[in-house]
Amino acid sequence: MPVASPGARPGPPRLFYGWIVVAGAFLILFMAYGTQYAFGVFFAALIDEFGWSRASLSGVFSLYAFTASRSGWPARAAASTPSRCRRSPTSW
């Protein structure tokens, strides 16, 4: 390991790996939620492209939203089982 001379300045600090994870999560969520909430912007273009009615296209999006909201249910249920939760004095 090289030894720094007494008058040398230390180099710039290294980037903490946690910030890279935060930036990656931000970009993924930015694109995912941006796509989901931009559905209304592309609604007319999707109707023209696929030739569907407004009701059928809205039904497809509702089915997507229902499926997406229910797909995380098993993980939430497993995480909140009583055997994994510690009782606090306020829950007695």
Secondary structure, DSSP 4 states (H G I P E B T S, - for coil): -PPPPTTPPP-PPPPPHHHHHHHHHHHHHHHHHHHHHTTTTTHHHHHHHH---HHHHHHHHHHHHHHHHHTTHHHHHHHT-GGGSPP-GGG-
